[in-house]
Amino acid sequence: MNRMTVSRPLRCLAMACAAAAFLLTACTPSQSSSAGQAPVAQTTPTEVVAAPVVNGKPMAYALFAGGCFWCIEADFEKLAGVVAVESGYTAGQTPQPTYEQVSAGHTGHTEAVRVLYDPSQVGYAQLVDYFWRHIDPTVKDQQFCDVGPQYRSGIYWQNEAERAIAEASRDDLIRSGRFSIIHTELAPSSVFYLAEEYHQDYYKKNELRYSYYRLSCGRDARVKKLWG
């Protein structure tokens, strides 16, 4: 076997490994999970934004965090009654955070989505139930291969009705015996900052990279194991 036939496969393998490493870290800076429970929620919302009227019909917003926002955005956009989903950052302290700041884990924000939906087609309780079934609520400061407080899961209620629905849904899951503990943060809504434009609909703009990332992260496999 000559040198050319050996070096070419090795070079291709090295390139494939480098590409895989880049893809796996695209939404996943390395962070270690911290111990302890989620912060105690405030008793009243700090930020409520009115949703727009679409085609003469009043819409509503719902705020969720489920790890990498590319994935949870893609999940929610498949649900009937959802008009649009925006990726962004919420539940933090730094004003106008950038992706680099949030992904470093120092701003207190979590990657989140703002779901614009038609209440005449889908209710908030349905959104909450759908959300649970697309995340792993059993882990703290982590979702799938994404580790760190910036990837914690959360439901951010905007009024007492939403709070009651979210808390009842969580309590029902505990009583069902499916999970012994749920680490998903339930807290009042706070300022939601839109992520940079290249993050919006990332799964559509970068289909191959997104698909490889999602598969490599083990998101769908873990969801199937948890929820069937």
N, C-alpha and C positions, 0 to 999 in steps of 0.2 A: 504493500500500500504506500503510495507516494505521499509526500508532505502536503500537497495541495488537497488531496481527498481527506486528510485528517483535519487540517486547519479550518477549512470551510464550515463543516458541521459545528466545530467548537466555537467559531466566531458567531454563527447563527444562534447557538445556545446561549452564549454570553449576552447577545443583543436581546434575546427573548427574556432572559432573567432580569436584565436592566429595565426593560419595558414593564415587566410585571411589578417590579419594586416601585416604579414611579406610579403606576396605576393604583397600587394598594395604598400608597401614601397620599394620593390626590385629595382625599377627604379625611385623612387620618394622621395628623401629627402624633408622635408618640407621647402619651401621657400616662401616668400611673393613677389608678383609681384611689380616691381618698376614702377613709373610713368614716363611719357615723351616719346619722340620719339626714334626710333632706331638711333644708331650712324651714322654720315654722312660717306658714303663710300669714300674710297680713289679713285683716278682717274685711277690708273693703278694696275694690279695684282702684288702681292708680291711673289707669289709662283706658278709656273706652272711645273707640273711633267709630263714627257712624258709617255704615256701609252705603254704597251708592244705590241709586235706583236704576235698574236695567230693563229696558223695554217697557217702562211704565210700572214695573213690579219692584217692590222694596226687597232688597237683599239683606243678608246678615253676614257678619264675620265670626269665625271661630279660630282660636289660636292653640296650636299643638306643637310639641317638640318630640321627635322620634328618632334622634340620631341624625345621620347625614341628611341634610334637607333635600338633596337631589332625589333621594329614595322616597321619602315620605311625601314629597310634592308629587312624584309620579304616581304613588299609590292613591292619593286623594283625587287626582284628576280623572281616575277611572270610575269614580262613584257618581251615579246618577243624582242630579240635583246640585252638584258642585259646578259653579260657573267658572271659577279660576282659582289658582293657588299661587301664592308668592312665597319665595324663600327669603328668610331674613334672620334677625337676631333679636332675642328678647330676654327679659328677666335678669338683666345685668346692670352695671353701674356706669360704665364709660359711655359718654355721649357720642353718637355717630361712630360707632366702632367699625373698623375695617375687618375683612376676612382674616387678614394676617394677625390682628390683635385678638380676635375671638378664638381662632384656631390655636393660638398659643396658650389659651386657658387662663388669661389674667384679667379679663374684663367682667367676669361673672355671668356673661350671656350664655345662652344655649342656642344652637342652631334650631330654628323653628320655621313653621309655615303659618301663613295667614290664609285661611280658607274662606273664599267668598261663595256663599251658597244661597239657594232659593228655598226659604222656609216652607213654601207651599209644596215643595217636592221632597225635601228631606229635612228631618228635624234634628235639633241639637243632640238629642239622646242617640239618634242613629249615627251621627258623626262620632260621638264618643265611643260607641260600641265598635264601629269600624276602625277607629284609631287603635283601640286595645289590640285588635286582631292583626295589626301590622307592626307591632313592636314587641320587645321583650321586657315586660314590666318587673322581672325578677332580679335585675341587676342595677346597681347604683353607679352613677357617673359613667355610664357605658351603654352603647347599643351596638351589638354585634362586634365587628372588628374595630370600631371607633371607641377609643377609651379616653376619658377625661370629663370634667364637669361640663365642658362645652357640648358634650353629646348626651347629657342626661335627658331622660324623657320627661314630658310634662304636659299637663292640661291647664290652660290659663283662662279662668272664668272671668266674665265681664259683668256679671250681675248675680244676684242671689239665686235666681232660677237656674242659671248655668252651674253655679256652685253646688246646689242641691243635686242636680242630675249627675255631675261628675263624682261627687262623694258617694252617692247611692250606687252608682255603677261600680266604683272601686270596692265598696263594701260587699256588694253582691258577688264579686269575683272571689273575695276572701271567703265568704260564707259557702261558696260552691265547693271549696276544697281543692280547686284547680291549682291555686298558689297559696303558699303559707305566708308569704310576705310580698308586698308590692312596693317598689322603690320609686315609682313614677311620682313626680312632684305635682301636687295640686296647689295652685297659688292664684292670687288675683292677677289679672292682666296688667302689664306694664308697657312701656313704650316699645313698639315693634319697629325696628329699623330694617328697611329693605336691604337685602344683600346686593352685591355688585351685579350688574346686568348679565355678566357671563354665567352667573349661577342660575339665573331664571331659566326654567325649562331646559336645564342642562341635559336631561335624559333624551331630549329631542335633538339638541344641537350637537351632541357628542355621543351618539347612540352606541358605537362599538366600545368606547372607553367606559361609558357608564355601565353597559351590560357586563363587561369583564369585571369592573370594580364590584358591582353588586353580587355577582357570582362568587368572586374570590373572598368577599367579606362574609359570606355564609348567611346573609340576611334571610333569604327565602327558605333555606333549609332549616334554620332555627325557628322561624315562624311556623313552619309546618310541624315541627316537633312539638312546639308549645300548644298550638291551636288545632292541629289536625288538618 
